[in-house]
């Protein structure tokens, strides 16, 4: 069985290793590759060409990450209900010459939130970043009971488009655009989620300054490499509760594994493998 991850600058992704380790424990061969558009031979290739290549190599499917999730949705023959609502795809299955798009980021973030911060208030949450992953986070927050969701992005048009899409999917939810982090009145927020690439390898810095938040506010970052971003370090120094992206990565990997292999992955085993891989990365970098 073969699969791949398609994205840009994905050398640090732990998803392939988690998938293959789980398959080995379950006793079947699973070759999970990387199609990194930042490196040869994939540099300059279009997403469509990469999907065609994966299908031609008889892969069961692929995962899709930054910056291709939105584009992937437009290339599918069929979409799951969640992927259609979000207009973003991170898992593609090749079935009978048709491309079927799913979004496991949604269940990944929602499961992580339930597991790591079950008692956290979500009365008013600011979502920073309206890209493919941001949409999944936003829908997960709404379905988890978020009282008011505010969305901001460096592109106001993109924020407005996501708000319109989320309102269409959940008409009764209270969702609106915030023109900036400051425009959302940081002191009144119960939580903030960074769903931008700012903070990951190659994109240093913070998408916002958590020092502006109230002491009762929590901060989440969907980035998991590095595991503790500058944003989370800053939040901890301000004594704010924080949630990294590892939980989302683990739960979405479990969901994608099931979609592509038809077998149920153990989140506990995936978590143990994740910690092992992160520990190894730290030793290499030390």
VENPE-V273352 format. One record per residue. RES is the residue in one small letter. PSI is psi in whole degrees, -180 to 180 (NA if undefined). D_LAST is the distance of its C-alpha to the last C-alpha in Angstrom with 2 decimals. Layout:
BEGIN
<<RES/PSI/D_LAST> <RES/PSI/D_LAST>>
END
This chain:
BEGIN
<<x/137/35.30> <x/148/33.21> <x/179/31.60> <x/164/29.14> <x/127/27.18> <x/128/28.51> <x/-174/26.70> <x/132/25.06> <x/56/21.34> <x/17/20.72> <x/-31/18.06> <x/1/15.81> <x/136/18.77> <x/-5/18.62> <x/-48/22.42> <x/-44/23.19> <x/-37/21.13> <x/-45/22.69> <x/-49/26.11> <x/-35/25.95> <x/-41/24.67> <x/-41/27.54> <x/-40/30.01> <x/-43/29.08> <x/-37/29.73> <x/-7/33.00> <x/29/33.99> <x/153/34.34> <x/133/32.81> <x/108/31.00> <x/110/29.44> <x/113/27.50> <x/173/26.59> <x/129/25.10> <x/90/27.52> <x/113/25.32> <x/1/27.68> <x/-7/25.06> <x/159/24.94> <x/142/27.61> <x/12/29.97> <x/-10/30.07> <x/129/29.75> <x/-9/33.01> <x/144/34.36> <x/159/36.09> <x/-41/35.29> <x/-43/38.73> <x/-39/38.11> <x/-41/34.85> <x/-40/36.69> <x/-41/39.52> <x/-44/37.25> <x/-43/35.65> <x/-41/39.18> <x/-28/40.43> <x/12/37.75> <x/36/39.19> <x/149/36.24> <x/-26/37.21> <x/-177/35.42> <x/155/32.38> <x/148/30.17> <x/130/30.21> <x/-170/27.70> <x/132/27.34> <x/36/29.51> <x/3/32.16> <x/-42/33.19> <x/-43/36.30> <x/-38/37.38> <x/-38/37.07> <x/-37/39.64> <x/-11/42.19> <x/-6/41.88> <x/150/42.62> <x/-34/45.96> <x/151/45.51> <x/143/43.37> <x/166/42.76> <x/-44/44.23> <x/-44/40.91> <x/-38/39.80> <x/-42/43.24> <x/-35/43.16> <x/-23/39.81> <x/30/40.35> <x/140/36.82> <x/133/35.66> <x/-2/32.30> <x/126/33.75> <x/129/36.40> <x/140/38.55> <x/108/40.76> <x/112/44.04> <x/49/47.30> <x/21/46.47> <x/146/45.56> <x/121/42.27> <x/120/41.81> <x/136/39.32> <x/166/37.72> <x/104/35.36> <x/-5/33.06> <x/-36/31.08> <x/-56/34.09> <x/-29/33.99> <x/-51/30.18> <x/-42/30.20> <x/-41/33.40> <x/-40/32.21> <x/-42/28.94> <x/-44/31.04> <x/-41/33.46> <x/-43/30.88> <x/-28/28.52> <x/61/31.05> <x/-26/34.48> <x/5/36.16> <x/139/34.74> <x/137/37.49> <x/37/37.79> <x/-37/41.01> <x/111/39.76> <x/139/36.54> <x/126/35.27> <x/118/33.63> <x/107/31.69> <x/116/31.70> <x/29/34.64> <x/-162/33.17> <x/-47/33.23> <x/-37/30.70> <x/-40/32.33> <x/-43/35.66> <x/-42/34.47> <x/-44/33.00> <x/-46/36.24> <x/-39/38.47> <x/-41/36.50> <x/-43/36.87> <x/-48/40.58> <x/-20/41.20> <x/-7/39.41> <x/19/41.96> <x/128/40.59> <x/-42/43.49> <x/124/42.71> <x/125/40.07> <x/137/39.43> <x/129/37.70> <x/153/36.34> <x/156/34.84> <x/-23/34.59> <x/109/37.46> <x/-34/40.33> <x/-40/42.09> <x/-39/39.25> <x/-44/39.23> <x/-39/43.00> <x/-40/42.89> <x/-42/40.50> <x/-42/42.64> <x/-41/45.72> <x/-43/44.20> <x/-37/43.13> <x/-36/46.57> <x/-36/48.24> <x/-35/46.29> <x/78/46.77> <x/-27/49.88> <x/-8/50.10> <x/150/46.60> <x/103/46.19> <x/135/43.87> <x/162/43.87> <x/138/42.09> <x/131/40.47> <x/-16/40.52> <x/174/37.26> <x/-46/34.98> <x/-34/37.35> <x/-17/40.33> <x/3/39.45> <x/73/39.97> <x/-36/36.48> <x/-17/37.98> <x/-3/40.03> <x/146/37.31> <x/-19/36.35> <x/154/33.26> <x/137/31.34> <x/127/29.38> <x/114/27.18> <x/29/28.02> <x/168/27.04> <x/-6/24.08> <x/120/23.13> <x/-19/19.65> <x/170/18.28> <x/130/16.11> <x/-12/18.53> <x/65/20.61> <x/159/18.98> <x/-167/21.09> <x/142/23.38> <x/-22/26.62> <x/166/28.30> <x/110/27.96> <x/-10/28.16> <x/-18/29.52> <x/-7/32.85> <x/160/33.11> <x/158/35.12> <x/-23/33.55> <x/-7/34.83> <x/149/33.05> <x/159/30.12> <x/132/27.54> <x/144/26.22> <x/125/23.83> <x/-7/24.18> <x/137/20.84> <x/-1/18.33> <x/102/15.45> <x/155/13.67> <x/-39/15.05> <x/102/15.57> <x/169/16.95> <x/-37/17.97> <x/-47/21.41> <x/-35/20.62> <x/-43/18.79> <x/-41/21.90> <x/-42/24.19> <x/-38/22.73> <x/-23/23.25> <x/6/26.80> <x/36/27.18> <x/145/27.83> <x/137/27.32> <x/154/24.77> <x/121/24.26> <x/-177/21.41> <x/0/22.05> <x/-41/20.83> <x/-44/24.34> <x/-42/26.08> <x/-41/23.94> <x/-48/24.72> <x/-36/28.40> <x/-33/29.02> <x/-40/27.47> <x/-43/29.86> <x/-43/32.75> <x/-40/32.00> <x/-45/31.64> <x/-43/35.08> <x/-42/36.63> <x/-32/35.52> <x/-19/36.02> <x/5/38.67> <x/150/36.74> <x/124/35.34> <x/150/31.61> <x/114/30.39> <x/-34/28.31> <x/-44/27.10> <x/-40/25.86> <x/-39/24.27> <x/-43/22.51> <x/-41/21.22> <x/-40/19.99> <x/-49/18.38> <x/-38/16.44> <x/-44/15.44> <x/-42/14.27> <x/-41/12.31> <x/-40/10.62> <x/-41/9.89> <x/-40/8.59> <x/-40/6.00> <x/-40/5.15> <x/-39/5.60> <x/-20/3.82> <x/NA/0.00>>
END
